[in-house]
Amino acid sequence: MRCFEVDSMRARLRLRRWGWGFVLGWCGLCCAARAQESLAVPTQATNKEIANWLQGDDPRMVAWGAVFAAKNHDEATVPYLARLAEGWMPLPPASNSDGSYRKVSEEESARVREMEAVLDALIQLHGEVEPAAIQRLAGDFDGDALTLFARMPEKSRKTFAEQIYAGRLSGAEYTALHIKWVAGSMDADPAVPGFANVYDQYKEGFLLSVAAAILANDPPPGFAASLLNETTVDLELSVGARDPYANLRDGGMCADSFSLHGPPGWPERWIYKIEESWSSQSLRGEILVPGVPTLTTRRTVNTSSCSNLRLFSSNSRLLLLAQMLHRPIKDVGWDLKEDSVISYADETQFAIDTSRVMAQREQAFRTTATELVPMGLMTTEEAQNARPTLQVKVKDMRETKSPPLPEVKLPPGLKKVVVVSAAE
């Protein structure tokens, strides 16, 4: 489109008097003004305008259409919004194969801002999307995707939660994926099909956390046994004195949302932040999944913020077991990181002492499994074999490390014990 039209004769006169430089400069100013006009921020919209914007090709106006759809409580736009959300294709990895950050294109930035507005409106209008779309969205909009997941109708939500849980990795594998992602390696794990890169696999861990919390409120057959079987307990045996560094715990995982302010003419950016609340006093936002902790969602401006939702791990499993046993985690009878001090007299006594400590842990695991049977959460057959994996590490804390400590001998009857390091 031309910026302006002039009479041909007047144009020739101006060219003679002022030259081409003036006219081209004037044209530039005119075009800039037209561009500024095209980025004008709408202050209101009719339902017809909203529908036209949502079905248009301009990401900025799609975003404004979503904003006014929510502002006007226009429920007729929910199908449009759902189709847009279901059409989302995940962004390429943020890192290149060499670990360097990939430059995000303007088109990708516009797609993200557009989808943020679409998801915000969809959540405010209590819309729904198909489960497959939630999985595609989780890598780029984790809080929004988890909110849509947890808000699904109960029957559909449980079915989807069972599907997510059935495809789970172990907590250790998710931790390995996190390390791989931070290190800049974006190659997908071939053991987990359906994901383009390690980041998407890693983000699936947050879906699993929500799925497991949902299932814990109405456990399907085999769920409690899987929690116990897939938990790992670390037991450190300190010989001679206590290791001052024993029982140090790792911090929780963090799903960070970093934001860059959008260019002029775009709506304000909003996201949904998933949080773990440990008491009724700390509850903020909408309750998604009751439990200990309770999962909540909160709408917040998209500035740099950190969700405290953890990746699914042994700690998550122990919390869910405590919840199903209706007791605090400290009263379950065992912990994920335990240590015990034993003395060393001779090889025979060393074998007796190490066997005794491991047998005590085995009895605590057996008690937990047995308690779940009368509650209908585990069958008798499951309880006979359901145990965490006990990882045993021996640390030689003697002043004089002589004679060398013998290898740990596993007593008969223990279900799952692994010596993860040789005697030190």
C-alpha positions as CSV (number, residue, x, y, z in Angstrom):
1,M,0.0,0.0,0.0
2,R,1.4,3.5,-0.9
3,C,2.0,5.8,2.0
4,F,0.5,8.8,0.3
5,E,-0.7,9.9,-3.1
6,V,0.1,13.2,-4.7
7,D,-0.9,15.0,-7.8
8,S,1.7,14.3,-10.5
9,M,2.2,18.0,-11.4
10,R,2.6,19.0,-7.7
11,A,5.0,16.2,-7.2
12,R,7.2,17.3,-10.1
13,L,7.3,20.9,-8.7
14,R,8.3,19.6,-5.3
15,L,11.0,17.4,-6.7
16,R,12.5,20.4,-8.5
17,R,12.4,22.6,-5.5
18,W,13.4,20.2,-2.7
19,G,14.9,17.2,-4.4
20,W,14.3,13.5,-3.9
21,G,15.9,13.5,-0.5
22,F,13.0,15.5,1.0
23,V,10.3,13.4,-0.6
24,L,11.9,10.1,0.4
25,G,12.3,11.4,4.0
26,W,8.7,12.5,4.0
27,C,7.7,9.1,2.8
28,G,9.7,7.4,5.6
29,L,8.0,9.6,8.2
30,C,4.6,8.8,6.7
31,C,5.3,5.1,6.7
32,A,6.5,5.2,10.3
33,A,3.3,7.0,11.3
34,R,1.2,4.4,9.5
35,A,3.2,1.7,11.3
36,Q,2.6,3.3,14.7
37,E,-1.1,3.6,13.9
38,S,-1.2,-0.1,13.0
39,L,0.2,-1.0,16.5
40,A,-2.5,1.0,18.3
41,V,-3.7,-0.7,21.4
42,P,-7.4,-1.5,21.4
43,T,-9.3,-0.4,24.4
44,Q,-12.5,-2.3,23.6
45,A,-13.8,-4.8,21.1
46,T,-17.2,-6.2,20.0
47,N,-17.7,-10.0,19.9
48,K,-17.5,-9.9,16.1
49,E,-14.1,-8.1,16.3
50,I,-12.9,-10.6,18.8
51,A,-13.9,-13.5,16.6
52,N,-12.3,-11.9,13.6
53,W,-9.0,-11.3,15.4
54,L,-8.9,-14.8,16.8
55,Q,-9.3,-16.3,13.3
56,G,-6.8,-13.9,11.7
57,D,-3.1,-14.3,10.9
58,D,-1.7,-11.4,13.0
59,P,-0.3,-12.9,16.2
60,R,-0.6,-9.6,18.0
61,M,-4.3,-9.2,17.2
62,V,-4.9,-12.8,18.0
63,A,-3.5,-12.0,21.5
64,W,-5.7,-9.0,21.8
65,G,-8.7,-11.1,20.7
66,A,-7.9,-13.5,23.5
67,V,-7.6,-10.7,26.0
68,F,-11.0,-9.2,25.2
69,A,-12.6,-12.7,25.0
70,A,-11.7,-13.2,28.6
71,K,-12.5,-9.6,29.6
72,N,-15.9,-9.8,27.9
73,H,-16.6,-13.3,29.3
74,D,-17.2,-14.3,25.7
75,E,-17.7,-18.1,26.0
76,A,-18.5,-18.4,22.3
77,T,-14.8,-17.9,21.7
78,V,-13.7,-21.0,23.7
79,P,-13.8,-23.3,20.6
80,Y,-11.5,-20.8,18.7
81,L,-9.2,-20.6,21.7
82,A,-9.1,-24.4,22.1
83,R,-8.2,-24.9,18.4
84,L,-5.4,-22.4,18.7
85,A,-4.0,-24.1,21.8
86,E,-4.4,-27.6,20.2
87,G,-2.5,-26.4,17.1
88,W,0.6,-25.4,19.1
89,M,3.8,-27.0,17.9
90,P,6.7,-27.0,20.5
91,L,9.5,-24.5,19.9
92,P,12.9,-25.9,18.9
93,P,15.4,-26.5,21.8
94,A,16.7,-23.3,23.5
95,S,20.3,-24.6,23.2
96,N,22.3,-25.7,20.2
97,S,24.0,-29.0,20.0
98,D,27.3,-27.4,21.2
99,G,25.5,-26.0,24.3
100,S,25.3,-22.4,23.1
101,Y,22.0,-20.6,23.3
102,R,20.0,-20.4,20.1
103,K,18.8,-17.0,19.1
104,V,15.0,-16.8,19.3
105,S,13.5,-15.4,16.1
106,E,10.9,-12.6,16.2
107,E,8.4,-15.0,14.7
108,E,8.9,-17.4,17.6
109,S,8.7,-14.6,20.1
110,A,5.4,-13.5,18.6
111,R,4.1,-17.1,18.7
112,V,4.9,-17.4,22.4
113,R,3.2,-14.1,23.3
114,E,0.2,-15.0,21.2
115,M,-0.1,-18.4,22.9
116,E,0.4,-17.0,26.4
117,A,-2.7,-14.8,25.8
118,V,-4.7,-17.6,24.3
119,L,-4.0,-20.0,27.2
120,D,-4.7,-17.2,29.8
121,A,-8.1,-16.6,28.2
122,L,-8.8,-20.3,27.9
123,I,-8.1,-20.8,31.6
124,Q,-10.1,-17.8,32.6
125,L,-13.1,-19.0,30.6
126,H,-12.7,-22.6,32.0
127,G,-12.1,-24.1,28.5
128,E,-10.7,-27.5,27.8
129,V,-8.2,-28.9,25.3
130,E,-7.4,-32.5,24.3
131,P,-4.8,-34.3,26.4
132,A,-2.3,-34.6,23.6
133,A,-2.2,-30.8,23.4
134,I,-1.4,-30.5,27.1
135,Q,1.6,-32.6,26.5
136,R,2.7,-30.5,23.6
137,L,2.2,-27.3,25.5
138,A,3.9,-28.5,28.7
139,G,7.4,-27.9,27.3
140,D,6.9,-24.2,26.6
141,F,4.0,-23.2,29.0
142,D,4.3,-25.7,31.9
143,G,2.2,-23.8,34.5
144,D,-0.6,-23.2,32.0
145,A,-0.5,-26.7,30.7
146,L,-0.6,-28.2,34.2
147,T,-3.5,-25.9,35.2
148,L,-5.5,-27.2,32.1
149,F,-4.6,-30.8,33.0
150,A,-5.7,-30.5,36.7
151,R,-8.9,-28.8,35.7
152,M,-10.1,-31.5,33.3
153,P,-13.4,-33.2,34.1
154,E,-12.7,-35.8,36.8
155,K,-13.1,-39.0,34.7
156,S,-11.0,-37.6,31.8
157,R,-8.5,-36.2,34.3
158,K,-7.9,-39.6,36.0
159,T,-7.7,-41.4,32.6
160,F,-5.0,-38.9,31.4
161,A,-3.2,-39.1,34.8
162,E,-3.1,-42.9,34.5
163,Q,-1.7,-42.6,30.9
164,I,1.0,-40.2,32.1
165,Y,1.9,-42.4,35.1
166,A,2.1,-45.5,32.9
167,G,4.7,-43.9,30.8
168,R,6.9,-42.6,33.6
169,L,10.6,-42.7,34.0
170,S,12.2,-43.2,37.4
171,G,13.1,-40.3,39.6
172,A,16.8,-40.9,39.0
173,E,16.3,-40.8,35.2
174,Y,14.5,-37.5,35.4
175,T,17.4,-36.1,37.5
176,A,19.8,-37.4,34.8
177,L,17.7,-35.6,32.2
178,H,17.9,-32.4,34.2
179,I,21.7,-32.6,34.4
180,K,21.9,-33.4,30.7
181,W,19.7,-30.4,29.9
182,V,21.6,-28.0,32.1
183,A,24.9,-29.3,30.5
184,G,23.5,-28.3,27.1
185,S,22.9,-31.7,25.6
186,M,19.6,-31.6,23.8
187,D,19.6,-35.2,22.4
188,A,16.4,-37.0,23.3
189,D,16.7,-40.2,25.3
190,P,15.8,-43.0,22.8
191,A,14.2,-45.0,25.7
192,V,11.4,-42.4,25.8
193,P,9.7,-42.1,22.4
194,G,7.5,-39.2,21.4
195,F,9.8,-36.3,22.5
196,A,11.9,-34.1,20.2
197,N,14.5,-33.3,22.8
198,V,15.7,-33.8,26.4
199,Y,14.0,-30.6,27.5
200,D,10.5,-31.9,26.5
201,Q,11.3,-35.2,28.3
202,Y,12.4,-33.2,31.4
203,K,9.3,-31.1,31.4
204,E,7.2,-34.3,31.3
205,G,8.4,-34.8,34.9
206,F,6.2,-32.0,36.0
207,L,3.2,-33.6,34.3
208,L,4.0,-36.8,36.2
209,S,4.1,-34.9,39.5
210,V,0.6,-33.7,38.9
211,A,-0.6,-37.0,37.6
212,A,0.7,-38.9,40.7
213,A,-0.9,-36.3,43.0
214,I,-4.3,-36.8,41.2
215,L,-4.0,-40.6,41.4
216,A,-3.1,-40.6,45.1
217,N,-6.6,-39.2,45.9
218,D,-8.2,-42.3,44.3
219,P,-5.4,-44.8,43.8
220,P,-5.8,-47.4,41.0
221,P,-4.7,-51.0,41.5
222,G,-1.0,-51.3,41.8
223,F,-0.4,-47.6,42.5
224,A,0.7,-47.8,46.1
225,A,3.0,-50.8,45.3
226,S,4.6,-48.9,42.5
227,L,5.4,-46.0,44.8
228,L,7.1,-48.3,47.3
229,N,8.9,-50.3,44.7
230,E,10.3,-47.4,42.8
231,T,11.5,-45.4,45.9
232,T,15.3,-45.4,46.6
233,V,16.5,-45.1,50.2
234,D,20.2,-44.2,50.8
235,L,21.8,-45.8,53.9
236,E,25.2,-44.7,54.9
237,L,27.1,-46.9,57.3
238,S,29.8,-44.9,59.0
239,V,32.5,-47.1,60.6
240,G,34.1,-45.8,63.8
241,A,32.5,-42.3,63.9
242,R,29.6,-40.4,62.3
243,D,30.2,-38.8,58.9
244,P,29.5,-35.0,59.5
245,Y,28.3,-34.7,55.9
246,A,25.8,-37.6,56.1
247,N,22.1,-36.9,55.4
248,L,22.7,-33.7,53.5
249,R,19.7,-33.3,51.2
250,D,19.3,-32.0,47.8
251,G,17.2,-29.0,47.1
252,G,13.9,-29.1,45.2
253,M,13.7,-28.7,41.5
254,C,12.7,-25.4,40.0
255,A,10.6,-24.6,36.9
256,D,11.7,-21.1,36.1
257,S,9.8,-18.8,33.9
258,F,12.0,-16.0,32.4
259,S,10.4,-13.2,30.7
260,L,11.3,-10.5,28.3
261,H,9.0,-7.6,28.1
262,G,7.1,-7.7,24.8
263,P,7.4,-4.9,22.2
264,P,4.9,-2.0,22.2
265,G,1.4,-2.7,21.1
266,W,1.1,-6.2,22.8
267,P,-1.0,-7.1,25.8
268,E,0.6,-7.6,29.2
269,R,2.0,-11.1,29.6
270,W,0.4,-13.5,32.1
271,I,1.3,-17.0,33.2
272,Y,0.0,-19.6,35.7
273,K,2.3,-20.6,38.5
274,I,1.9,-24.0,40.1
275,E,2.8,-24.1,43.8
276,E,3.0,-26.7,46.6
277,S,1.2,-25.5,49.7
278,W,1.9,-27.2,53.0
279,S,-0.8,-25.6,55.2
280,S,-4.1,-23.8,54.8
281,Q,-2.4,-20.6,55.9
282,S,0.0,-20.8,52.9
283,L,-2.6,-21.4,50.3
284,R,-2.5,-18.9,47.4
285,G,-4.6,-19.2,44.3
286,E,-6.9,-21.9,43.2
287,I,-6.6,-25.5,44.6
288,L,-6.0,-27.9,41.8
289,V,-5.2,-31.1,43.6
290,P,-5.8,-31.5,47.4
291,G,-3.2,-33.4,49.4
292,V,0.1,-33.0,51.3
293,P,1.3,-30.8,49.8
294,T,-1.8,-29.2,48.1
295,L,-1.1,-28.2,44.5
296,T,-2.4,-24.7,43.6
297,T,-2.3,-22.5,40.6
298,R,-2.0,-18.7,40.6
299,R,-2.3,-16.2,37.7
300,T,0.7,-13.8,37.8
301,V,2.4,-11.3,35.5
302,N,5.1,-13.1,33.5
303,T,8.2,-11.8,35.1
304,S,11.1,-14.0,36.3
305,S,9.6,-16.3,38.8
306,C,10.2,-19.8,40.1
307,S,7.6,-22.4,40.7
308,N,8.3,-24.7,43.6
309,L,6.7,-27.8,42.0
310,R,9.3,-30.6,42.1
311,L,10.0,-33.2,39.5
312,F,8.6,-36.6,40.5
313,S,11.2,-38.4,42.7
314,S,11.6,-40.7,45.7
315,N,10.7,-37.8,47.9
316,S,7.4,-37.4,46.0
317,R,6.7,-41.1,46.4
318,L,7.3,-41.0,50.1
319,L,5.1,-37.9,50.5
320,L,2.2,-39.7,48.7
321,L,2.7,-42.9,50.8
322,A,2.4,-40.8,53.9
323,Q,-0.7,-39.1,52.6
324,M,-2.3,-42.4,51.9
325,L,-1.4,-43.7,55.3
326,H,-2.9,-40.5,56.8
327,R,0.2,-39.5,58.8
328,P,3.0,-37.0,58.7
329,I,6.0,-38.1,56.7
330,K,8.1,-38.2,59.8
331,D,5.8,-40.9,61.2
332,V,6.1,-43.3,58.3
333,G,8.9,-45.2,60.0
334,W,11.8,-44.7,57.6
335,D,13.4,-41.9,55.7
336,L,15.0,-41.5,52.3
337,K,18.4,-40.7,53.7
338,E,19.5,-42.6,56.8
339,D,22.8,-43.1,58.5
340,S,24.1,-45.5,61.2
341,V,27.4,-45.7,63.1
342,I,29.0,-49.1,63.7
343,S,32.3,-50.1,65.3
344,Y,34.8,-52.5,63.8
345,A,36.1,-55.3,65.9
346,D,36.7,-58.0,63.3
347,E,35.3,-59.3,60.1
348,T,32.7,-61.5,61.7
349,Q,31.3,-58.7,63.9
350,F,31.3,-56.3,61.0
351,A,29.1,-58.7,59.0
352,I,26.7,-59.1,62.0
353,D,26.4,-55.3,62.5
354,T,25.9,-54.4,58.9
355,S,23.3,-57.2,58.5
356,R,21.5,-56.0,61.6
357,V,21.2,-52.4,60.4
358,M,20.0,-53.5,56.9
359,A,17.5,-55.9,58.4
360,Q,16.0,-53.1,60.6
361,R,15.4,-51.1,57.4
362,E,13.9,-54.1,55.7
363,Q,11.5,-54.5,58.6
364,A,10.4,-50.9,58.4
365,F,9.7,-51.2,54.7
366,R,7.7,-54.4,55.4
367,T,5.6,-52.7,58.0
368,T,4.7,-49.9,55.6
369,A,3.6,-52.4,53.0
370,T,1.6,-54.4,55.5
371,E,-0.2,-51.3,56.8
372,L,-1.5,-50.5,53.3
373,V,-3.2,-53.9,52.9
374,P,-6.2,-53.4,55.2
375,M,-6.7,-50.0,53.7
376,G,-7.4,-51.6,50.3
377,L,-4.3,-49.9,48.8
378,M,-2.2,-53.0,48.3
379,T,-2.9,-56.7,47.9
380,T,-1.4,-59.3,50.2
381,E,0.7,-60.6,47.3
382,E,2.0,-57.1,46.5
383,A,2.9,-56.5,50.2
384,Q,5.1,-59.6,50.2
385,N,7.4,-58.1,47.6
386,A,6.9,-54.3,47.6
387,R,10.1,-52.7,48.9
388,P,12.2,-49.6,48.2
389,T,15.7,-50.2,46.8
390,L,18.1,-49.8,49.7
391,Q,21.4,-48.3,48.5
392,V,24.1,-49.0,51.0
393,K,27.3,-46.9,51.2
394,V,30.1,-47.7,53.7
395,K,32.4,-44.9,54.9
396,D,35.5,-45.7,56.9
397,M,35.7,-43.0,59.5
398,R,38.4,-44.7,61.6
399,E,41.5,-42.7,62.5
400,T,43.6,-45.8,61.6
401,K,42.2,-47.5,58.5
402,S,43.7,-50.8,59.3
403,P,42.8,-53.5,58.7
404,P,40.9,-52.7,55.5
405,L,37.1,-53.1,55.8
406,P,35.7,-56.2,54.2
407,E,33.0,-56.2,51.6
408,V,29.5,-55.9,52.8
409,K,27.7,-59.2,52.8
410,L,24.0,-59.1,52.2
411,P,21.9,-61.1,54.7
412,P,19.4,-63.6,53.4
413,G,15.8,-62.5,53.0
414,L,16.4,-58.9,52.0
415,K,14.4,-58.0,48.9
416,K,16.3,-55.1,47.2
417,V,19.7,-54.1,48.5
418,V,22.5,-52.5,46.4
419,V,26.0,-51.7,47.7
420,V,26.6,-48.5,45.7
421,S,30.3,-48.1,46.6
422,A,33.1,-50.1,47.9
423,A,34.2,-49.8,51.5
424,E,36.3,-46.6,52.0
